[in-house]
Structure formats: structure tokens, C-alpha cells
Amino acid sequence: MGAIMSAVQMGAAWCCCNTGASLCNSVLGQTGVNATGRKRSTILLSFVILFALLFQYSLAPAILKENKWWKIYSSIPGMGKYLKSAFLDGCDMYSAENGYSEDLYLQCVSNAAVYRPTLVSTIFFSCTAIAAKMNPSLNKQIWPAKYSAFFISLLITLFIPNEPLFTSVYLLIMRICAMAFIFIQQIILIDMAYNWNESWVEQSNICESREWGSGKKWLNAIIISAVSLYIGSLTGIIFLYKYFIGEEGVSCGGNITVITFTLIGILAMTVAQLTGEDGSLLTTAVISAYSTYLAYSTVSKNPNSVCNPTLGNEDIWGIVVGLTLTMISLAWTGWSWTATERLTEGGVEVTRSLTPVNPARPDAASLNLDVPFIEDEDRPTTGLVMGNPNMNSANEEEQFNNRHGSSLWKLNVVLVLISCWVAASLTGWGTISGGIGEGGEHTAANPLVGRFNMVMICLSQTLAVGLYLWTLLAPRYFPDRDFS
């Protein structure tokens, strides 16, 4: 009887393993002609976000408070002692024995928990970018092994102490890469706004071709969307002026400067766009809203409680917007048909007209019948073709490398920056706030870090707005140069 049960168990285990292997191969192992690995990369980064949230809001509190979840974690042999020691390493300075509140202690441990999956993701996509640079076809191969390596590495990081890898080395790398992501995010938002504008203009043209005047509703929708974004931006600036400039007799010059220059930048972008022929009002409105968000991110890092009423409270608004921008970036990187084009053609240096016609999705009025619908290299082959299958595979790989060689490694670099942006969004750029000062007011436990983060975000915002202004003004002042 025992032999029969053992045989049944072995059979069931084999079926489960075989089913799992088949499922992984069907989802991750396909390497067709049109596959590039971009979608699998973005799905992996989605798992990183889920693990970062799980570690921050479940694992870290469980370790510190030793609640019921901790009993489950610590029940795994050899896990509890080493895992707790690794997560608390370097955060002991914020313990109650040193005069700090439990909130600061929990915030430090939670931040260290977020750094683990994002660091693994940063290293993973850095290695993938290098591999794709040398051989682009590697980006779509051996994904089951890549996922396995990622999850094994993530498990190993649970037992690595915080210092110096996570809270010193990676913290600095995270801030620098998150700063660079602000520029990439601008490219993403500009591209999405252009495509948004193009799509509705095309819908307007299609409606006009069917019935005169019926396309006006799409143009009105563009104007309403742009005006709504402008209203949101100006409303946000009004609230920033109301809550982040301090009280009477207290100078918050840094906050006032950031908010004022944000308003000036929005006005400058709008005037430059309306007086020229490049860009679109909707695109400028999107960048204006993004600039307002960056202004809020800057002033909310101020370590002075008089100038920053959000100090000591969890920045739910900043986290939600940061994760929203992350999901937008993932969707653009993995599924946008213009992502490769925008990265390979110079990013925001490529400007478009007010009412562009998309050659990849032409409407009836833009068709040129003198141009064949199918390119010569895409025409189906006729007749009997005989050749070596290995030679065909080699030719397919060569064609793939020629087509995607200059884009896949750049897309992996974008995923590296997104990984760091996730860490920055969830941890407030590594700041620890919530302490109580002598007067009972909230203070930042690391005020120098807050000032440093303010400078980094403000500088990124200034350069991003200046770069967009350049794309609007450059064709006007240098007409002899081709910016399209």
C-alpha cells in the first residue's frame, strides 16, 4: 500500500513539475521573430514593485513588531534570526534607546526593505543592457532562467545586512538614477501627449470625411483636456504658495524660489508653444502638470517643519503619483510602438508639428497611392525556396540584431532608471522624517539628506523644463538645421 501511495505522489509531483515547466516555457520561452523581450522585462519589473510594497508594508513591520506575520516568517528554519539581524542593521541608531520614536525606527527598516528588490532589479537590467549591447538577440532568450536568477538573488538579499550595500552605496546610486529618470519621464510624457493629440486629430479628420462638422467634438476634447491640465497645474501652484511658504516672520526662500520658477517655466513653455509651429498645447499642458508635481516633490523634502507641513506624515500623495508615473513608464517601455523610435532618434530632440500625420496609422486623407503598401523586403517570397535551415536562423538573428541593436539596450537602461525611481518614490528619496523637536514640532532625522534631495529634484526639474523649451525654440532660431 505504501509503495502505491509513493508512486501516486511521485506521479502527481511529476505532473505538477511538467505543467509548471510547460507554462513557464509557453509564457517566457517563446523566441519568435517578432519577440524582443520587452514585455517580459516590464512584467518582471511589475513583480519588483509588488515585492517592494510587500516588504515595506508587511515584512518590515512584522520584523520590527514581531506580530503574527513574523511568526510565519520565523517558522522557516534558519530564517528568522539572520533575516531580522540583516534588516535591523544600521537602523539601531533610530531605536528608542537612542531617544528616537518607534516611527523613525520603522521608517528606516521599511526603506531598507524597499532597497532589496529594487537593487536586484537595478543589477539585473544593468547586466541585461550590457548583454543586449553586445548581442541584442540575448534580450529575448532564456527568460525562464532569468526569472529564476532574479528570484534567487532576491531571496539572498534578505540575509545581507543593510550596511553598506543598501543604505549607503545603493542609496546614492538610487538618488542619482532617479534624478536621471526625470529626463526619461519627460520623454515618455511628451511621446504620450503627442500620440494622444495625434489620435484625436485623426479621429477628427475621419469624422470630417464622413460628415462635415462632426470632427469638431474631437478638437474640443483636446482643448478641454489641455485646459483641465492647466487648471490643475495652477491650482497646485496656488496650494503650494498657501501651505509651503511658511508663516509670518519665517523665511522659506527656497520654497518660494522653487514655486515661482515653476510658474515662470509653465508660462514660458506656453508662450513658446503658442507663438511657434512646433509641439502641441496638449503636450505643453502635460509637461506643465509634471513640472508642478516636481515642484511639490521638491518642497515636500524640506526638513524645516515650518516650511513643510507634510513633514512627519507619510506622503501618500507623492507615493501614489510616483507609482502612477512608474506604471505609465512600464506601459510605454513594454507596449508602446513609439518607444524604440523616441529613444533611437534622440528623445526630446525630435519635435513634431501641431497637427502631425502619423505615417504608421494614416487616415484616408493622408494616403499616398504612389507609395506601395508593402516594402520590398516585406513582400512574400514566391516560388520554390531551398536552403539550409541553420543559415535561415543565422539570417533571422542577423536581421534582428540590425533592427533592434540600437534600441534594446537603451530600453533596459530605462528599466534601470525606473527601478531606482520606484525606490525613490516609496522611500521619499531615502529621507527619514517624523521626529519630534524640543518645541513639539515635527523634524527630519536626517536634514542634510532632505536638503540634498531638494537640490537634486529642483535641478532635474529646471533642466527638464529647459530641455523642452529648447525643442520648441531651436527650430525657430536655427532654421538652417533639421530638428525633425
N, C-alpha and C positions, 0 to 999 in steps of 0.2 A: 504493500500500500504506500509505504514511504517512497519507494522508487517511482511509483506512478505520480505522486504529488510533486516530486522533484522534477520529473520530466515535464509536467504541466507548467511548473513555474519557469523552467528554462525556456519552454516554448513561448510562454507569454512574454518573458523578457526579450526573447529574440524578435518577436513581433513588434514590441514597443520600440526597440532599438532600430529595427529595419524601417518602421513607419517614420520615426523621427529623422533618420538619415535621408529617407526619400523626400520628406517635407523640406528639410534644410537644403537638399540639392535642388529641388524644384524652385524654391524661393531665392536661394543665394548662389546656386551653382550654375545658372544659365549664363552662357557667354556667347550669345547670338551676335550677329553682325551689327545690330543696332544698339546693343548693350554697351554702356560706358562705365557703369559702377556708381554713377552719381546718386541715383535713388537709394542704393544700399548704404551709401555713405551718410545720407541725410537721415535715413531710418536709424542708423547706429547712433547718430548724434541726438536723435529723439530719445533713445534709451538713456543717453548720458544725462539729459535734462530730468528724466524720471528718477534716475538713481540719485542725482544731486538733491532733488526735492525730498526723496525718501530718506536720505542720510541726514539732511538738515532738520527736518521736522519730525522724524521718527527715531532714527538711530542715535543721533547726538543727545536728545533729551533723555532717551532711555538709558544711555551710558551714564549720564550725569546724575539722574534722579533714581536710577535702578528701579524702574517701575516694572509692570508686568511684561512689557516687551523685552526688557533687559533679561528677565528670567528665561525667555525663549532663546535670546541670543547666547546667553552664557551657558545654556544647557548643552551647547555643542562642545565636545571635548577639546580642551586646549585653546578655546577661542576667547572666553571671557576675560581672563587676566591680561593677556597680551593686547587684545583689542582695546580694552579700557586704558591701559598704560599708554598706548600709541596715541589715542585720541585726546588724552589729557595732557600730553607732553607739551610744554611751553605755555599752556594756559593756566598753570598753577598760580602765576602772578596775579590773576584776577580772582582768586579764591577769597572766601570770607576771612580767612586767617590774615590776609594782607589788607583788609579794610575795604574790599570791594563787594558790591552786591552780587547776588546769585545770577542776575540777568546778564552781567558782563561775562561771567564765567561761562554761562550757557551760550552766549553770542560768540565767544572765542572758539568753543568746541564745535558749534554749528558751522562756523566759517571753515574750520579745518576739515569738517566732513564734506563740504561742497568742493573743496580743492581736490579731493581724491579722484572722483570720476572725471572732472574737467582736466586734471593733469594727464590722466591716462589718455583722454581724447586728444589733448594737445600733442602729446608724443606720437600717438597713433597716426594722426593726419599729417604730422610733420614727416614721418617716415614714408607715408603713402605719397606725399608730394614729391619727395626725393626719388622714390621708385618710379612714379609717373613721369618725372622729368627725364629719367634715363630710358624708360621703356613704357610708353603710355598704355600699352595693352595689359600691363600688370594691374591697372586700376580696375579692371573688370574680372579678374581671375581670383581663384582660391578664396572666395568670400566666406565659406564655412570656417576655414582655418583662421581667417582674420577675425571673425566674430569670437571664435574660441580663444584666440590670443588676447583679445580685448578683455573678455570677462575673467580670464585667469589673472591678467595683470591687475584688474580692478580688485579681485579678491586678495592679491598680495599686498596692495596698498593699505588694506585695512589694518595691517600689522606693522606698518612703517611709522615711526614716530613723526610728530608734526615738524619738529626742528631737525635740520634746517631746510629740508626739502620743500615742504608745503608752505609753511608760514613765513619763510624768508626768501628762498630762491624763486619758487613758483609765484609767490605773491607779487614780486617785482615784475616778472615776465607777464603775468596776467594783466597788470595795470598798463604796461606798455602796449601789449597786443589789443587790449580793449580800447585804448586810445586810437590805435590804427584802425580798429573796426569802425569807428565813427565815419571815416572816409569811405570805407566799403559800403556802409549802410546808406550813405548819401547816394552812391551809385545805384544801389538797389532801389531806393525810393524814387530816384529820378527815372529809372527804367520803368518801374511800375506805373508811375504817373504818366509817362509818355504813352505806354501801352493802353492805359486807361483812357487817355484823351483820344488816341487813335481809334480805339474800338468804338467809342461813342460817336466820333466823327464819321466813321464808316457806316454805322447804323443810321446816322442822319442822311448820308448820301444814298443808302439803299432805299430808305423811306421816301426820299425826294424823287427817286427814279420811278417809284410806283404811283405816288400821289403828291402833287405839288403842295408844299407847305407842311406835309406830315413829318418831316425830319426836324422841324424846329424844336420839338419837345426834347430831343437828344442834346441839342446845343444848349437849351435852357438848363438841362440837367447838369451839364458841365459847369455852367456859370454858378448854379446853386451850390454844387459841391465845392467849388473854389471859394465862394463867399462864406460858406459854412466853416471851412478850414481857417479862413482869415479871422472870422469872428471868434473861433475857438482860440486862435493864437493870441489875439488882442485881449480876450478875456483872461487867458492865462497870465499875460504880462501884467494886467491890472491887479490880479490876485498876488502876483509876486511883489509888486510895489506895495501892496497893502500889508502883507504879512512878513516880508523878508528885508525890510529896510530899517528895522529897529524902532525904538521908542524915542521920545523927545530927550535930547541931551546925550544920546548914544549914537555914535557914528558907525554906520555899516557901509563904509565907502566901497568896499569890494563888491558887495551885493548890488549896490546901486549902479556901479560901473558895468557889471555883467548884464543886468536887466536893460539898462539904457542902450548899450551897444547891440543887444539883441533886437531891440525895437528899431534902431537905426539900420541894422542889417536887413530886416524884413522890408523896411521902406525902400532901401537901396535896390534890393532884388526886384521888388515890384515895379519900381520906376524903370529899371534897366530892361525888364521884360516887356513892359507896355510900350516903350519907345523904340523897340527893335523888332526884328523879324524872326528871331530865334527863340526857342523854348516855347512854353505854353503857360497860361495863367494858372492852370491846374497844377502843373509841376512846381511853380513858384510857391503856390499855396501849401503844397505838401512839404516842401523844404522849410517854409516858414513855421509850420506846426512842429516839425522836427527840431528846428532851432530853439523854439520855445521850450520844448521838453529838455533839451540840453542845458538851457539856462536854469531850469528847475533843478536838474541833476547837479549843477554847479553849486547853487546857493544852498541846497539841502545837505551839502557836505561841510558847511561852515561849522567849526567846532564851538563857536560862540552861541550860547543858548539865546541871547537877546536878539541876535540876527537870524536865528534858525529855530522857529517854533516846533519843527519836527524832530529836533534833537531829543534822543531818549525814547523815541517811539519807532516801531517797525515801519519802514517805508513801504507800505502796501502798494501805494500808487506807483512808486518807482519800480517795484518788482513786477507788477502787472504789465506796465508799459514795456519794461525791458524784455520780459518773456514774449510779449506780443511781437516786438521787433525781431526777436530770435526766431519765432515761428515764421514770420514773413521772410526772413533771410533763408531759412531752411527750404521753404517752398520755392523761393526764387532760385536757389542754388541747385535743387534737385529736379525741379519740374519746369522751370521757365525756359522757353525755347530761345530767349534772347540773352540768357546768362553768359553763354560762351562768347557771343558776339560782343557784348559790352566789355568783357574782360580782355578779349584779344585785340579790340580796336582802340584801346586806350582809355576805357572807362568814361569818366565825365567829360573828357575832351571831345567826345563825339556829341555834337548838338544836333537838334532836329528842328524843322520848321514848325510854324504854328499849326498847320493842318497837314501833317505828313501823310503820305500814302505808303502803306506797308506792302512791300513787294511780295512778302510771303503770304499775305492774305488780301489779294486785290479785290476791289469791288468791280461791278460791271463797267463803271465809267473809266477805270484805270487799266483795263486790259489792252495790251499791245499785241495785235494779231500777227505782227511781223516777227515776234519772238516765239520760238517753239515752246510748247508746254513742257517738254521733256528735254533735258540736256543730253548731249551726245553720249556722255559717259553713263547716263542713267537709262538709256534706251535698252530694251530687252534684246538679248542675243538670239539670232535666228540661225537655223541650220544645225548641223551636227558638230558638236564641240568635243574634242578628245584631248585629254591632258592628264597630268599627274595630280591626284588629289592633294598630295603634300605641297605641290607647287601652288595650288589654289589657296591652301591655307596660309602659305607664306605670303602670297599676294594680298590676301584679305588683311593679314596682320600689318603689312606694309602700308596698305591704304588707310587702315585705322590709325596708325601712328602718324601718317601725314595729315590726316584730317583733324585729329584731336591732340596732337603732340604739344601744341602751344596753349592749350586751354585746361586740360585735366589737372595739371599740377597747380595751376593758379586757383582752380576751384577747391582743391584740397587746402591751399593756403587760406582761402576764405573760411573754410571749416575750422581751421586752427584758430583764426581770429574770433569766430563765433563761439568756440569752446571757451575762450578767455572772457568773452562778453557775458556768457551765461554765469561764470563765476563772479564777475564784477557786479552783475545785476542782482544776484541773490545775496551777496555779502556786503553791499554798499561800498564796493571798491575796496574792501578789506578794512573798513573803519569799524571801530568798536565804540559805541556810544551808549549812554544810559546811566552814567554815574551821577551821583548827587553831590553838588558843591557845598561849600560852607553855608551859603545863603539859602540852601534848599533847592537851587535850580539845577536842571539837568546839565551835565557837562560831558565832553568827549574824553574817553580814557586815553586816546592817542591823538591829541590835537594837531601835532605836526603832520600826521598822515592825512587828516582832514584838509589841511591847507594844501598839501601836495596834490591831493585828488582834485581840489578846486582848480588849481593851476592847470593840471593835465586836461580836464574836461573843457575848461574855458578856452585853452589854446586849441584844442581839437575843433571846438565849435567855430572859432574865428577862422581857422584855416579852411574848414569845410564850406562856410558861407563865402569866403573869399574865392575859393576854387569855383563854386557855382557862378558867382558874379563874373569870373574870368571867362567862363564858357558863353556867357551872354554878351560880353563886351568885346571879346577878342575878334570875332568876325567883323565887327563894326570898325575897329581901329586898325586892323590889319587885313584889308580886303584882298590883298595880293596873295595871301596864304589860304590854303584849303583846310578848313576846320571840320568838314563834313565827311 
